[in-house]
């Protein structure tokens, strides 16, 4: 049995993680070995995310009165929460990959931008391109019209030079 001060500290730790995270993913991990859990945590760390085992009653108290309270129903059984601190799509991919690789790791759902997500919603987020790819696409689409304009502007002097060269060749011939 944990002391009240330990439970309060655990609750505060959950609240701190909630404040820092851009998204949450809830999973059940019953039957995972320590080695499998460690490997999952390593993969999540690469995606700027953390997996924390939570005591459901303490987690429910931590989300009480917050926007994250919508995930309260997901907190049952042996539950862990993945806190995505960086790219939420990369973290979702790591969670979905973990659920595919590990038989005893079950994705339950998640929370992002004041909305609860079911497992299908998390899988949709996981299918999004990474933040870097999206930024590259946006930059590419912003630069593309300018490239066309530069090509048109450069074509005019090139055409004039070409016409002058042809006139010069006909006069010298």
C-alpha positions as CSV (number, residue, x, y, z in Angstrom):
1,X,0.0,0.0,0.0
2,X,1.4,3.4,-1.0
3,X,1.3,6.3,1.3
4,X,-0.8,9.4,0.6
5,X,2.2,11.5,-0.1
6,X,3.5,9.0,-2.7
7,X,0.1,9.0,-4.4
8,X,0.0,12.8,-4.4
9,X,3.5,12.9,-5.9
10,X,2.5,10.3,-8.6
11,X,-0.6,12.4,-9.4
12,X,1.5,15.6,-9.7
13,X,3.9,13.7,-12.0
14,X,1.0,12.7,-14.2
15,X,-0.3,16.3,-14.3
16,X,3.2,17.6,-15.3
17,X,3.4,15.1,-18.1
18,X,-0.2,16.0,-19.3
19,X,0.8,19.7,-19.3
20,X,3.9,19.0,-21.5
21,X,2.4,16.5,-23.9
22,X,0.9,17.4,-27.2
23,X,-1.1,14.1,-27.3
24,X,-1.7,11.0,-25.2
25,X,-2.1,7.4,-26.3
26,X,-3.6,4.9,-23.9
27,X,-2.6,1.2,-24.1
28,X,-3.0,-2.0,-22.1
29,X,0.2,-3.8,-21.5
30,X,-0.8,-6.9,-19.6
31,X,1.6,-9.8,-20.2
32,X,4.5,-7.8,-21.6
33,X,8.0,-8.8,-20.4
34,X,10.4,-6.2,-19.0
35,X,12.5,-6.6,-22.1
36,X,9.6,-5.9,-24.4
37,X,8.5,-2.9,-22.3
38,X,12.1,-1.6,-22.4
39,X,12.3,-2.0,-26.2
40,X,9.0,-0.2,-26.6
41,X,10.2,2.7,-24.4
42,X,13.4,2.9,-26.5
43,X,11.4,3.2,-29.7
44,X,9.1,5.8,-28.1
45,X,12.0,7.8,-26.9
46,X,13.2,8.1,-30.5
47,X,9.9,9.7,-31.3
48,X,10.1,12.1,-28.3
49,X,7.5,10.2,-26.3
50,X,7.4,8.4,-23.0
51,X,5.4,5.4,-21.8
52,X,4.4,5.4,-18.2
53,X,2.5,2.7,-16.3
54,X,-0.3,4.4,-14.4
55,X,-2.6,3.4,-11.5
56,X,-6.0,4.0,-13.0
57,X,-7.5,5.6,-9.9
58,X,-4.6,8.0,-9.6
59,X,-4.7,8.8,-13.3
60,X,-8.4,9.5,-13.1
61,X,-7.8,11.9,-10.2
62,X,-5.1,13.6,-12.2
63,X,-7.4,14.2,-15.2
64,X,-10.4,15.2,-13.2
65,X,-11.6,18.6,-14.2
66,X,-9.2,18.8,-17.2
67,X,-9.9,18.5,-20.9
68,X,-8.1,15.1,-20.8
69,X,-11.0,13.7,-18.6
70,X,-12.6,12.4,-21.8
71,X,-10.1,9.4,-21.7
72,X,-11.3,8.4,-18.2
73,X,-13.3,5.4,-19.6
74,X,-10.1,4.1,-21.3
75,X,-8.4,3.7,-18.0
76,X,-9.1,0.2,-17.0
77,X,-7.0,-2.9,-16.6
78,X,-3.2,-2.7,-16.7
79,X,-2.9,0.7,-18.3
80,X,0.0,2.7,-19.6
81,X,-0.1,6.2,-21.1
82,X,2.2,7.3,-23.9
83,X,2.9,11.0,-23.6
84,X,3.9,12.5,-27.0
85,X,6.1,15.6,-26.4
86,X,7.3,16.2,-30.0
87,X,5.8,15.1,-33.3
88,X,2.5,13.5,-32.4
89,X,2.4,11.5,-35.7
90,X,5.8,10.0,-35.0
91,X,4.8,9.0,-31.5
92,X,1.5,7.5,-32.9
93,X,3.5,5.5,-35.4
94,X,5.8,4.2,-32.7
95,X,2.7,3.2,-30.6
96,X,1.0,1.5,-33.6
97,X,4.2,-0.3,-34.5
98,X,4.5,-1.5,-30.9
99,X,1.0,-2.8,-31.0
100,X,1.7,-4.7,-34.2
101,X,5.0,-6.2,-32.9
102,X,3.9,-7.0,-29.4
103,X,1.0,-9.4,-29.0
104,X,0.3,-8.2,-25.4
105,X,0.4,-4.5,-26.1
106,X,-3.1,-3.3,-27.0
107,X,-3.8,0.3,-28.2
108,X,-7.0,1.5,-26.6
109,X,-7.2,5.1,-27.8
110,X,-5.9,8.5,-27.1
111,X,-6.4,12.2,-26.7
112,X,-5.3,15.1,-28.9
113,X,-6.5,18.7,-29.1
114,X,-9.3,18.4,-26.6
115,X,-10.8,15.3,-28.2
116,X,-10.7,11.6,-27.4
117,X,-9.5,9.3,-30.1
118,X,-10.3,5.6,-30.5
119,X,-7.7,3.2,-31.7
120,X,-8.7,3.9,-35.4
121,X,-8.1,7.6,-34.8
122,X,-4.7,7.0,-33.4
123,X,-3.9,4.8,-36.5
124,X,-5.0,7.6,-38.8
125,X,-2.6,10.0,-37.0
126,X,0.1,7.4,-37.4
127,X,-0.5,7.2,-41.1
128,X,0.2,11.0,-41.5
129,X,3.6,12.0,-42.9
130,X,6.2,13.2,-40.3
131,X,6.4,16.8,-39.4
132,X,9.6,17.2,-41.4
133,X,7.9,15.8,-44.6
134,X,4.9,18.1,-44.1
135,X,7.2,21.1,-43.7
136,X,9.1,20.1,-46.8
137,X,5.9,19.8,-48.8
138,X,4.7,23.2,-47.7
139,X,8.1,24.8,-48.5
140,X,8.1,23.1,-51.9
141,X,4.6,24.4,-52.7
142,X,5.6,27.9,-51.6
143,X,8.8,27.9,-53.8
144,X,7.2,26.3,-56.8
145,X,5.3,29.4,-58.2
146,X,8.5,31.4,-57.7
147,X,10.5,28.9,-59.8
148,X,8.0,29.3,-62.6
149,X,8.1,33.0,-62.4
150,X,11.9,33.0,-62.5
151,X,11.8,30.7,-65.5
152,X,9.5,33.0,-67.4
153,X,11.5,36.1,-66.5
154,X,14.7,34.4,-67.6
155,X,13.1,33.2,-70.8
156,X,12.4,36.8,-72.1
157,X,16.1,37.8,-72.2
158,X,17.1,34.4,-73.6
159,X,14.5,34.8,-76.4
160,X,15.8,38.3,-77.2
161,X,19.4,37.1,-77.3
162,X,18.3,34.1,-79.5
163,X,16.6,36.5,-82.0
164,X,19.6,38.8,-82.1
165,X,21.9,35.9,-82.8
166,X,19.7,34.7,-85.6
167,X,19.6,38.2,-87.1
168,X,23.4,38.4,-86.8
169,X,23.8,35.0,-88.5
170,X,21.5,36.0,-91.4
171,X,23.4,39.3,-92.0
172,X,26.8,37.6,-91.9
173,X,25.8,34.9,-94.3
